[in-house]
Amino acid sequence: MAGRERLLLRQRMAGVLRVIPFRFQTATLSHPGARANNEDVRGHRDGCWVVADGLGGHGGGEVAAQLAVDSLLATVDPAAPLSAESLMQALTTATQAIHARQRTEPRLSGMRTTVVMLVSDGTQALWAHLGDSRLYGFRAGRIVVQTADHSVPQALVRAGELAPEAIRFHEDRNRLLRTLGDDKPLRPTLTETPWRLQAGDAFLLCTDGFWESVTEAEMEIALAKSADPAHWLALLERGLQRQARADQDNYSAIALFVESAGSAP
């Protein structure tokens, strides 16, 4: 029995929890695009979903992204109470793993990665991110949550100097202000209060190579046509490929649907 399931069973036996937690359907994709190497990494396990987009030459981006995903999936405890502090600790452990590898392999000293992660105990969810990999949250088929990039164009949006939709085409869209593994203090954006799930909710975690070629309206339209997250991703990828540029970046995504599991006696 998984850790989250043990915790929920104890809570039900103690009379704390009367509702069986939601179930999740998950689908993933990752493609190198027009690049020779895919430096995106995605992964998930019980109660935790992570997408990372590696940065840095000599193969370092792929290494940084893999270290981040592996560390986060290993560190996050699905049986522990959800909190921003636990997400911060997990991200701290991940950046320490990247820094340790940077010290032992000088050729990887410049590697770093974006990251976006979602954690759930089956009834609520929290998320965190660094860089321009994004999380979109959908309720009743509409986007109700969208993370804000740590990038130069996003800073211009906050300053009122750029329209949000112009980020996709801005000349500085790849200039990031925060990443995992850089030499700055770790400053992720974290949700402070758990988001209570509802049946029918959906989430999309993706790298910039994905969302740059898929608009928010297209995400909602494809979601309305999809019976499961695999179909949703297939429709979105089809649209992405129609609009892909000659220098199309790596693109990766995780999609998940929240489903009701009924009520406890």
C-alpha positions as CSV (number, residue, x, y, z in Angstrom):
1,M,0.0,0.0,0.0
2,A,1.4,3.4,-1.0
3,G,2.2,6.0,1.7
4,R,-0.7,8.3,0.8
5,E,-3.1,5.4,0.9
6,R,-1.9,4.4,4.4
7,L,-2.3,7.9,5.6
8,L,-5.9,8.2,4.3
9,L,-6.8,4.8,5.7
10,R,-5.6,5.9,9.2
11,Q,-7.6,9.1,8.9
12,R,-10.7,7.2,7.9
13,M,-10.3,4.8,10.8
14,A,-9.9,7.7,13.1
15,G,-13.1,9.3,11.8
16,V,-11.1,12.3,10.4
17,L,-11.9,11.7,6.7
18,R,-15.3,10.7,5.3
19,V,-14.6,11.1,1.6
20,I,-12.6,8.7,-0.4
21,P,-9.8,10.7,-2.2
22,F,-9.9,11.5,-5.9
23,R,-8.2,9.3,-8.4
24,F,-5.9,10.6,-11.1
25,Q,-5.5,9.7,-14.8
26,T,-2.1,10.7,-16.1
27,A,-0.6,10.9,-19.6
28,T,2.8,12.2,-20.6
29,L,4.8,13.1,-23.7
30,S,8.3,14.3,-24.6
31,H,9.8,15.1,-28.0
32,P,13.1,16.6,-29.1
33,G,11.4,18.8,-31.6
34,A,13.9,19.9,-34.3
35,R,16.8,19.6,-31.8
36,A,19.4,16.8,-31.8
37,N,19.1,16.3,-28.1
38,N,16.1,16.3,-25.8
39,E,17.0,18.1,-22.5
40,D,13.4,17.9,-21.2
41,V,12.6,15.4,-18.5
42,R,9.3,14.5,-17.0
43,G,8.2,12.0,-14.3
44,H,5.5,11.1,-11.9
45,R,4.6,8.7,-9.1
46,D,1.9,8.4,-6.5
47,G,0.9,12.0,-5.6
48,C,3.7,13.8,-7.4
49,W,4.2,15.1,-11.0
50,V,7.3,16.9,-12.2
51,V,8.5,18.5,-15.5
52,A,11.9,20.0,-16.1
53,D,13.6,21.7,-19.0
54,G,17.4,21.5,-18.8
55,L,19.8,24.4,-19.7
56,G,23.5,24.3,-20.2
57,G,26.0,23.1,-22.8
58,H,27.9,19.8,-23.0
59,G,24.8,17.7,-22.2
60,G,24.5,19.4,-18.8
61,G,20.9,20.5,-19.3
62,E,19.7,17.0,-19.6
63,V,21.7,16.0,-16.5
64,A,20.4,18.9,-14.4
65,A,16.8,18.1,-15.5
66,Q,17.1,14.4,-14.7
67,L,18.7,15.1,-11.3
68,A,15.9,17.5,-10.5
69,V,13.1,15.1,-11.4
70,D,14.7,12.1,-9.7
71,S,15.4,14.1,-6.5
72,L,11.9,15.6,-6.3
73,L,10.2,12.2,-6.9
74,A,12.4,10.6,-4.3
75,T,12.1,13.4,-1.7
76,V,8.4,14.3,-1.7
77,D,6.5,12.2,0.8
78,P,2.9,11.6,-0.3
79,A,2.0,10.5,3.2
80,A,3.1,13.8,4.8
81,P,0.7,16.8,5.2
82,L,0.8,19.2,2.2
83,S,2.7,22.4,2.9
84,A,4.7,25.0,1.1
85,E,7.5,24.2,3.5
86,S,7.7,20.6,2.4
87,L,7.9,21.7,-1.3
88,M,10.6,24.2,-0.4
89,Q,12.6,21.5,1.3
90,A,12.2,19.1,-1.7
91,L,13.4,21.9,-4.1
92,T,16.4,22.6,-1.8
93,T,17.4,19.0,-1.8
94,A,17.2,19.0,-5.6
95,T,19.3,22.1,-6.1
96,Q,21.9,20.6,-3.7
97,A,22.1,17.5,-5.8
98,I,22.7,19.7,-8.9
99,H,25.3,21.8,-7.1
100,A,27.1,18.6,-5.9
101,R,27.3,17.3,-9.5
102,Q,28.6,20.7,-10.7
103,R,31.4,20.6,-8.2
104,T,32.5,17.1,-9.1
105,E,32.3,17.5,-12.9
106,P,33.6,20.9,-14.1
107,R,32.2,20.5,-17.6
108,L,28.7,20.6,-16.0
109,S,29.4,23.7,-13.9
110,G,26.9,25.8,-15.9
111,M,24.1,23.3,-16.0
112,R,20.7,24.3,-14.5
113,T,17.1,23.6,-15.2
114,T,13.5,24.9,-15.0
115,V,11.1,22.9,-13.0
116,V,7.4,22.7,-12.3
117,M,5.9,20.3,-9.9
118,L,2.4,19.3,-8.6
119,V,1.8,17.4,-5.3
120,S,-1.5,16.0,-4.1
121,D,-2.8,13.9,-1.2
122,G,-5.8,12.9,-3.2
123,T,-8.1,15.7,-1.9
124,Q,-6.0,18.8,-2.2
125,A,-3.0,20.0,-4.4
126,L,0.0,22.3,-4.1
127,W,2.4,23.3,-6.8
128,A,5.7,25.1,-7.3
129,H,7.9,26.2,-10.1
130,L,11.2,27.9,-11.2
131,G,11.8,29.3,-14.7
132,D,9.3,29.2,-17.5
133,S,8.0,25.6,-17.3
134,R,4.3,26.1,-16.5
135,L,1.4,24.6,-14.7
136,Y,-2.2,25.2,-15.9
137,G,-5.1,24.3,-13.7
138,F,-8.6,23.8,-15.3
139,R,-12.0,23.7,-13.6
140,A,-15.3,23.3,-15.6
141,G,-13.1,23.2,-18.7
142,R,-11.6,26.7,-18.2
143,I,-8.2,27.8,-17.1
144,V,-8.4,29.0,-13.5
145,V,-4.7,28.7,-12.6
146,Q,-1.7,29.6,-14.6
147,T,1.8,30.0,-13.2
148,A,3.8,33.2,-14.0
149,D,7.2,32.6,-15.6
150,H,10.4,33.8,-14.0
151,S,11.6,35.5,-17.2
152,V,12.4,38.9,-18.6
153,P,9.2,39.1,-20.7
154,Q,7.1,38.1,-17.6
155,A,8.8,40.9,-15.7
156,L,7.8,43.3,-18.5
157,V,4.2,42.0,-18.2
158,R,4.2,42.8,-14.5
159,A,5.5,46.3,-15.2
160,G,2.7,46.9,-17.7
161,E,5.0,47.1,-20.6
162,L,4.0,43.9,-22.4
163,A,0.8,42.1,-23.0
164,P,0.7,38.6,-21.6
165,E,0.1,37.0,-24.9
166,A,3.2,38.7,-26.4
167,I,5.5,36.6,-24.2
168,R,5.4,33.8,-26.8
169,F,7.0,36.0,-29.5
170,H,9.2,38.2,-27.4
171,E,12.9,38.3,-28.4
172,D,14.0,37.8,-24.8
173,R,11.5,35.0,-24.0
174,N,14.4,32.6,-23.2
175,R,16.1,34.9,-20.7
176,L,15.3,33.4,-17.3
177,L,15.6,35.1,-14.0
178,R,15.4,32.0,-11.7
179,T,16.3,28.4,-12.3
180,L,17.2,25.4,-10.3
181,G,21.0,25.0,-9.9
182,D,22.1,28.6,-10.5
183,D,24.2,30.4,-8.0
184,K,21.4,32.6,-6.7
185,P,19.4,32.1,-3.5
186,L,16.6,29.6,-4.2
187,R,13.4,31.5,-4.8
188,P,10.7,29.3,-6.2
189,T,7.0,30.4,-6.5
190,L,5.0,28.2,-4.2
191,T,1.3,27.9,-3.5
192,E,0.8,28.7,0.1
193,T,-2.6,27.3,0.6
194,P,-3.6,23.8,-0.7
195,W,-6.1,23.9,-3.5
196,R,-9.2,21.7,-2.8
197,L,-9.8,19.4,-5.7
198,Q,-13.1,18.8,-7.5
199,A,-14.1,15.9,-9.8
200,G,-13.5,17.1,-13.4
201,D,-10.5,19.2,-12.6
202,A,-7.5,18.9,-14.9
203,F,-3.9,20.0,-14.8
204,L,-1.3,20.5,-17.5
205,L,2.5,20.8,-16.7
206,C,4.7,21.7,-19.6
207,T,7.9,23.1,-20.9
208,D,8.2,26.3,-22.9
209,G,8.7,24.4,-26.1
210,F,5.1,23.1,-25.6
211,W,3.2,26.2,-24.5
212,E,4.9,28.5,-26.9
213,S,3.1,26.7,-29.7
214,V,-0.2,26.0,-28.0
215,T,-2.4,28.8,-26.9
216,E,-4.6,28.8,-23.8
217,A,-7.7,28.8,-25.9
218,E,-6.5,25.7,-27.8
219,M,-5.9,24.0,-24.5
220,E,-9.5,24.6,-23.4
221,I,-10.9,23.5,-26.8
222,A,-8.9,20.3,-26.9
223,L,-9.9,19.5,-23.3
224,A,-13.6,19.8,-24.2
225,K,-13.0,17.2,-26.9
226,S,-11.1,14.7,-24.7
227,A,-12.3,11.8,-22.7
228,D,-8.9,11.1,-21.2
229,P,-5.6,12.9,-20.7
230,A,-3.8,10.9,-23.4
231,H,-6.4,12.1,-26.0
232,W,-6.0,15.6,-24.7
233,L,-2.2,15.6,-25.2
234,A,-2.5,14.0,-28.6
235,L,-4.8,16.8,-29.8
236,L,-2.5,19.4,-28.4
237,E,0.6,17.9,-29.9
238,R,-1.2,17.7,-33.3
239,G,-1.8,21.5,-33.1
240,L,1.7,22.1,-31.9
241,Q,3.2,20.3,-34.9
242,R,1.1,22.3,-37.3
243,Q,2.5,25.5,-35.9
244,A,6.1,24.2,-35.2
245,R,9.0,26.4,-36.4
246,A,12.0,25.1,-38.2
247,D,14.0,25.4,-34.9
248,Q,11.3,23.9,-32.8
249,D,12.5,23.4,-29.2
250,N,12.2,20.2,-27.2
251,Y,8.6,19.9,-25.9
252,S,7.3,17.9,-23.0
253,A,4.0,17.8,-21.0
254,I,2.2,15.9,-18.3
255,A,-1.6,16.0,-18.3
256,L,-3.8,14.6,-15.5
257,F,-7.6,14.3,-14.9
258,V,-9.1,14.3,-11.5
259,E,-11.8,11.7,-11.1
260,S,-14.3,11.1,-8.3
261,A,-13.8,7.8,-6.4
262,G,-17.1,8.0,-4.4
263,S,-17.8,8.4,-0.7
264,A,-16.8,6.3,2.2
265,P,-19.5,4.6,4.3
